[in-house]
Amino acid sequence: MRLIQNMCTIAEYPAAGSAAAAECCLGPAGRRLVKIAVVGASGVGKTALVVRFLTKRFIGDYERNAGNLYTRQVQVEGETLAIQVQDTPGIQAHENGLSCNEQLNRCIRWADAVVIVFSITDHKSYELIGQLHQHVQQLHLGTRLPVVLVANKADLLHIKQVDPQLGLQLASMLGCSFYEVSVSENYNGVYNAFHVLCKEVRHKQQPSGTPEKRRTSLIPRPKSPNMQDLKRRHAVEAEDRWMGPE
Ligand SMILES: Nc1nc2c(ncn2[C@@H]2O[C@H](COP(=O)(O)OP(=O)(O)OP(=O)(O)O)[C@@H](O)[C@H]2O)c(=O)[nH]1
């Protein structure tokens, strides 16, 4: 799939914690940068989801994904964010666990947030969500990584293998948001899934108040001699009252 400019591949990411990775917190024009990885089994519609989010369009057929990174800007709560979205190759589950290679792990570590996708027409893609979620959290030990669970292909209800309700239950068990979408038929659900993640990342990066507010609180307030006097007088009066009964 070559619709959008391919910026770099997973292998080119700066390692987590490196100076280069720290610089990545700012995107073009100094905007806050939000990095999102899209993961899930093969064929669930990861590329379709990413392309829909970026272009609003659904294109039926894609080359098998080799891990492309795309970018766009999004308005979130009045702030323009630079978003990087990493499409990843499909994951398979084996008897002894998931098939996550080092490239994929590096991508998950790089991300500020993750979209986990399954298809309601593919029960196997749903079965690996629990393990995949655990794997993602293990790669971000010590922080709560924002995750959204997306059940795709809602237009194919007649051949569904997973009741979307199960997706909702699983998401609430895992403590993440849930969206049932049809990438082919509806843009809004797709947009909302990414938007809620961006909001979560933004709140995580800026947990209490805006920088402006924090800066304001650091400016020393001029002391009013009258207030000082009042306080001192009040303290003396309070002491007098306390001393009174003795
Ligand atoms: N009916 C329907 N088909 C969809 C939807 N989303 C994706 N598809 C189709 O599902 C197939 C797989 O989509 P991809 O986006 O290539 O899936 P992927 O998860 O990126 O697959 P890999 O690259 O193999 O990991 C394509 O034929 C898409 O057209 C959807 O919402 N509804």
The ligand as an ORCA input file, in Angstrom:
! r2SCAN-3c Opt
* xyz 0 1
  N     -16.288     -5.931      4.827
  C     -15.229     -5.326      5.369
  N     -14.000     -5.616      4.942
  C     -12.955     -4.983      5.534
  C     -13.133     -4.040      6.580
  N     -11.910     -3.609      6.959
  C     -11.017     -4.244      6.195
  N     -11.628     -5.082      5.333
  C     -11.019     -5.962      4.355
  O     -10.259     -6.947      5.056
  C      -9.110     -7.306      4.299
  C      -7.853     -7.174      5.152
  O      -7.660     -5.792      5.446
  P      -6.211     -5.216      5.789
  O      -6.400     -3.798      6.157
  O      -5.245     -5.534      4.731
  O      -5.898     -6.108      7.083
  P      -4.527     -6.126      7.940
  O      -4.927     -6.393      9.347
  O      -3.725     -4.896      7.694
  O      -3.802     -7.396      7.336
  P      -2.203     -7.777      7.367
  O      -1.496     -6.749      6.577
  O      -2.145     -9.137      6.750
  O      -1.799     -7.807      8.797
  C      -9.089     -6.396      3.070
  O      -9.648     -7.111      1.981
  C     -10.015     -5.258      3.450
  O     -10.665     -4.696      2.333
  C     -14.480     -3.755      7.013
  O     -14.754     -2.956      7.905
  N     -15.475     -4.435      6.374
*
